[in-house]
Amino acid sequence: MFDIGATELLLLVVVAILVIGPKDMPLALRTAGKWMGKVRRISAQFRTGVDTMIREAEMEEMEKKWKDKNEEIMKATPPGEMGPLPDAENSAPAGDVSAEAALSPAEAAETTVGPASAAPPATDSEEPPLPFGTSQKKG
C-alpha cells in the first residue's frame, strides 16, 4: 500500500522521537495502534459488505438464468410428457398387499435370493464376478 523503505521508516522514528519525546512515545504508539485497529475493522466490514452484495447479485443473475432455461425446457417439452416421478417406496397401490410383504424377513430373503445351497461355495482362488461386466485388476 505505502512504499516505505527502511531509511524512510528510520527517519520517521527519529522525527517522532524528537517531536513527541521519549517520555510520551509509548502513549503515542498505543494511540496509533488503536486507530490502525479501528481502520482495519472498518475496512474488513466494508469488504465483507461488498462481497455479500456481489454474491447476492451473482445469485440473482444465476436464478434468472435458471428460470429462463427452465421456461425454455418446459416450452420444448410436450405437455403430456412431464409428470411426477413414481415413488419407489409407494409404487404399489394402497390396500394391495403383496405376498412378499406378508412373509417374514427370512422367508422374503429366501424367495428373492434363493436358498443358500443353490450357489456353489466360492473358493479362495476364484473371485466372484463384479456386476455389470467390470473386471478386477490385480496389482
Solvent accessible surface area in square Angstrom, and as a share of the most:
residue,aa,sasa,rsa
1,M,220,0.98
2,F,152,0.63
3,D,151,0.78
4,I,90,0.45
5,G,36,0.34
6,A,86,0.67
7,T,105,0.61
8,E,88,0.39
9,L,100,0.50
10,L,117,0.58
11,L,115,0.57
12,L,101,0.50
13,V,70,0.40
14,V,70,0.40
15,V,69,0.40
16,A,30,0.23
17,I,75,0.38
18,L,141,0.70
19,V,118,0.68
20,I,71,0.36
21,G,16,0.16
22,P,109,0.68
23,K,182,0.77
24,D,71,0.37
25,M,27,0.12
26,P,74,0.46
27,L,112,0.56
28,A,31,0.24
29,L,114,0.57
30,R,137,0.50
31,T,61,0.35
32,A,52,0.40
33,G,43,0.41
34,K,131,0.55
35,W,158,0.55
36,M,103,0.46
37,G,22,0.21
38,K,102,0.43
39,V,84,0.48
40,R,166,0.60
41,R,144,0.53
42,I,116,0.59
43,S,44,0.28
44,A,44,0.34
45,Q,130,0.58
46,F,146,0.61
47,R,144,0.53
48,T,81,0.47
49,G,34,0.33
50,V,46,0.27
51,D,64,0.33
52,T,49,0.28
53,M,127,0.57
54,I,90,0.46
55,R,140,0.51
56,E,100,0.45
57,A,58,0.45
58,E,98,0.44
59,M,101,0.45
60,E,119,0.53
61,E,97,0.43
62,M,76,0.34
63,E,93,0.42
64,K,135,0.57
65,K,111,0.47
66,W,146,0.51
67,K,129,0.55
68,D,72,0.37
69,K,108,0.46
70,N,86,0.44
71,E,80,0.36
72,E,102,0.46
73,I,87,0.44
74,M,96,0.43
75,K,170,0.72
76,A,84,0.65
77,T,26,0.15
78,P,74,0.46
79,P,133,0.83
80,G,78,0.75
81,E,123,0.55
82,M,104,0.47
83,G,51,0.49
84,P,136,0.86
85,L,163,0.81
86,P,118,0.74
87,D,79,0.41
88,A,95,0.74
89,E,160,0.72
90,N,110,0.57
91,S,83,0.54
92,A,66,0.51
93,P,95,0.60
94,A,109,0.84
95,G,81,0.78
96,D,86,0.45
97,V,113,0.65
98,S,65,0.42
99,A,83,0.65
100,E,97,0.43
101,A,75,0.58
102,A,83,0.64
103,L,64,0.32
104,S,50,0.32
105,P,119,0.75
106,A,72,0.56
107,E,88,0.40
108,A,24,0.19
109,A,52,0.40
110,E,107,0.48
111,T,88,0.51
112,T,87,0.51
113,V,128,0.74
114,G,22,0.21
115,P,81,0.51
116,A,102,0.79
117,S,104,0.67
118,A,75,0.58
119,A,70,0.54
120,P,118,0.74
121,P,123,0.77
122,A,79,0.61
123,T,77,0.45
124,D,153,0.79
125,S,108,0.69
126,E,113,0.51
127,E,88,0.39
128,P,92,0.58
129,P,127,0.80
130,L,69,0.34
131,P,93,0.58
132,F,198,0.83
133,G,76,0.73
134,T,82,0.48
135,S,90,0.58
136,Q,86,0.38
137,K,188,0.79
138,K,168,0.71
139,G,127,1.22
